[in-house]
Amino acid sequence: QVQLVESGGGLVQAGGSLRLSCAASGSTFSINVIGWYRQAPGKQRELVATFNSGESTNYADSVKGRFTISGDIAKNTVYLQMNSLKPEDTAVYYCTAVVVVAGHDYDYWGQGTQVTVSS
């Protein structure tokens, strides 16, 4: 089991910045991928950014050049620096981790943190 707790959401004006944090606890030694998804009202949950144990990163096209994911799986932390925020970035942001056990992937999710960008 892995527990994920996000923090750092809030209200910001367009063009502003926010930094999200996620702390993982539990069976963190088996985390293979960790990162962020988001879900806007009436829309499906979508990838924002992730990185894996090999430190390879993956970003959604909509956030490339504006968001930066960082952290350390070994230290059980991941951050999302969000710059040049746009109203369309408004969503609940979820920290996620993929744990590999005996060849099977298990997904874990945090409770989410609200990010609201005003125009």
Beta strands, then each sheet from edge to edge (+ up, - down):
strand 1: 2-7
strand 2: 10-13
strand 3: 18-26
strand 4: 31-39
strand 5: 46-52
strand 6: 57-59
strand 7: 67-72
strand 8: 77-82
strand 9: 91-101
strand 10: 104-109
strand 11: 113-118
sheet 1: 1+ 3- 8+ 7-
sheet 2: 2+ 11+ 9- 4+ 5- 6+
sheet 3: 2+ 11+ 9- 10+
end
